[in-house]
Structure formats: C-alpha cells, structure tokens
Amino acid sequence: MSNIASTPKPPYYAVIFTSVRTACDNGYSKTANRMIELAEQQPGYLGAESARENIGITVSYWADLESIKNWKANTEHLQAQRNGHKLWYESFKVRIVKVERDYGM
C-alpha cells in the first residue's frame, strides 16, 4: 500500500482510522496485512492509504455507507477489532466522511 489510492469521481466515502499503538506486535503486522487483503475483496472497496510515525493513520475509501457497514460487520474484521481493543491500541478514533471533491496531480 505504498501508492496514493486511485478513487473514482466523487462522491464516495472515506473511513479515517487514527491510532496509537501499544509497544508489542502480538500478531498486529500479520493481521494488518490480512485486513487489507480482505478489504480489497469487499464490494464497494475503492482503495486505502496508510502512514505510521508517532500515530498511525489509515484511510480506506468506499463507494457507499452500506459497504462500510458490511466491512465493519465482517467476521474476520470483527476479530481484528477485538484484538485491537485488547492488544494493539492504546487509543484510536474512527471518522467516516463523505468526499465531495478531490483533485491532485
């Protein structure tokens, strides 16, 4: 996930996941990679971008709110969320936004 996601003409939705990690991996890296693979298989998934320094920020893009709802309810994703609460995150915040306009080069 080293490139800027190629998204369609707006409107579409973005899920912004901002986190502060715990010190140990406890399977985090493997699960994070699996979540990207799994998200890519979900209807309505448009792409994602991620960066980590002192805080992590992952933005995933979705065609509609229903696609986001279905991703949140995915069984494997639900288990990753539980592990995140117990093992991987000191804190996190999820924001869901509607993209009205985008531009770039």
N, C-alpha and C positions, 0 to 999 in steps of 0.2 A: 504494500500500500504506500508506495513512495511517490505517486503522482497525484496531481490535483484531479479530483473526480470529474468526469465528463457528465454533466447533467443536462436534461432537456430544457427547452424553453419554459420559464415559469408560467404558472405557479406550480410548485411542488413543496414538499415539507422536509425539514431538517430536524434531526434529533441530536442535540448537543449534550454530550456526556463529559462532564468535567470531574476529575477525581484526584485525590491524594492517596497514594499507595502506602501500604504497610511495608516494612523493611524486607520481608521474606517473600520468595516467589510462590511456594506452595502450589505449583501447577498453574500459576497465572499465565505464563507465556504460552504454554501449550493451549490453554483454554481460549486465550485471546485470539490466537491464530485460528482456532476451530470456529469461534463465533463469526469471524469474517467469512470463512468458507461457507458456513451455514447461512449467514445473512445473504450472501450472493445467490443462494438458491431460492430465496423467498420472493413470491410475487410482489411487485411494487418496489423492490430494492433498486436504487439508482446508482449507488456508489458510496464511498466513505473516504475520509481523510483523518489522519491521526498524528499527534505530536506529543512528546513527553520530555519534560525537563524537571522542574520542581513540581509542577502539576501536569496531569495528563488531560488532553482534550481530544476526544474523538467525535467527529461529526459524521453522521450517516444520513443519506438522502433517500427520500421515499416519495412515491407517486401520490399517496393519499394517506389520510389518517387511519383508514381501515388496515392498510398494510403495516403501519406502525403498531397498531393494536394486536394484529396477528403475530408480529415478530415478538412483541413483549410476552405473549402467551405461549410461544414455542417451548416445548418441554425441555429441550437441552439448554435453551437460553434461560429458562426459569431456574434450572440447577446452577448455572453460572451466576445468576443474580444472587441466589442464596449463599454461594461461596464468596461472592464479593462482600456481602454483608458480614460474614463470619471471619474471613481470612485476608482479603486482599485490599480493602479500602479503609483508610482512617476516616475519610469523608468523601461524599460525592454529591453531585447535583445533576439532574436531567432537565433539559429545557426542550420543548417542542415548539418549532416556529414554522410559519408559512413563509416561503421565499416568494416575494412579489417581483423581484428584479435581480438579475445578476449580469455581470459583464467582466471582461478580462482580456488578456492577450494570449 
